[in-house]
Amino acid sequence: MKPDLLDDIQRILVVKMSSIGDVVHSLPLLDALKQRFPSSFIGWVVDRRCKDILENNPLIDRLFIFERERWGGRKKAVTTPFEMAGLMGSIRKHKFQLALDPQGLFRSGFITYFSGARIRMGFSNAREMSTLFYNVKVDVPEEIKLHAVDRYMLMGRKLGIETSRRVFTIETPQHSMERVDSLLAANGIRPYHRLVLVNPWARWESKRWPVEKFALLADMLNCEADTRMIVVGGRSDLEGFITIASLMKTKAVSLVGMTSLTELAYLMKRAEILVTNDSGPMHIAAAMGTPVVAVFGPTDPSLCGPYGEVHEVVKKELPCSCCYQVVCPIEHRCMETISVDEVMGRVKSKLDARDRSS
């Protein structure tokens, strides 16, 4: 792209609605945009379920909320077009000059096009015919595996931004930090305790390590000296927590459904380590610099694993590895064959390394 086309860029729109992990992966691109265009006004289109990650971010001037959950289904077929028109009108009023679509789906491409921006950027291999909406296309090399974070940064490179800097800005307001501190104190967590968080959930069934193994792991963590284990998750995970708690022999401490995403981010920062499936909380922890031990099955950690050098991935290489099946059609061997001892060994190694460094 010719540099002179970017000389007067002052208003930038990022269209990245979901999911939690993908929004987190886009944060270094946001940082790069602000470095390249320091006086720019930056807007971001995000799904309501992910907006907490971006709220209070000093690099974002305006959030536009995409109501995917409310606009879905036949019952909303009449009202949705009017509300979508209202969203698009709100976006167009800001007269964006540059719109970037890291999402790469039809709806995100549609928003990118109808934003009115003269430069509309997306990936050349984007899905659902969204490439029809772009006038600047970013090629993704097929011969190498790029983590999602680095793939999104290709957009920055297209804009002339050459940097190895990867900054994830997630802000937690003071009142939210105080609330998390109060929750920890109420559950007997003291400053000298090594806090280990456990996230046994994942959106895909095939990504979930068996709950009985998580329960056994949680019991083992509770027996570690000066260590306190807390199960985290969203409101939809409450029923699953009851199952895990019933399988445990020690006390199950839970903050499941009790924290917003920004509060969860601060909780991650307070913790020594997170043990998790491949999920949104995994990416939040990595963004906060918290070491992660992640159990992987059907997905490829080189593309979507915890970003950074301090993390551990436990994965079995099988003929069917990286199948990307939402539900395993056979025996779920990629997750079933990962033992509790394997995962606990990685956790203890991380805890010991943290003890030595401190």
Secondary structure, DSSP 4 states (H G I P E B T S, - for coil): --GGGGTT--EEEEE----HHHHHHTHHHHHHHHHHSTT-EEEEEEEGGGGGGTTT-TT-SEEEEE-HHHH-SGGGTTHHHHHHHHHHHHHHTT--SEEEESS-SHHHHHHHHHTT-SEEEEETT-STTGGGG-SEEE---SSS---HHHHHHHHHHHTT-------------HHHHHHHHHHHHHTT--TTSEEEEEE---SSGGGPPPHHHHHHHHHHHHTSTTEEEEE---GGGHHHHHHHHHH-SS--EE-TT---HHHHHHHHHH-SEEEEESSHHHHHHHHTT--EEEEESSS-HHHHS--SSS-EEEE---TTTT---SS-SS--HHHHTS-HHHHHHHHHHHHHHHHHH-
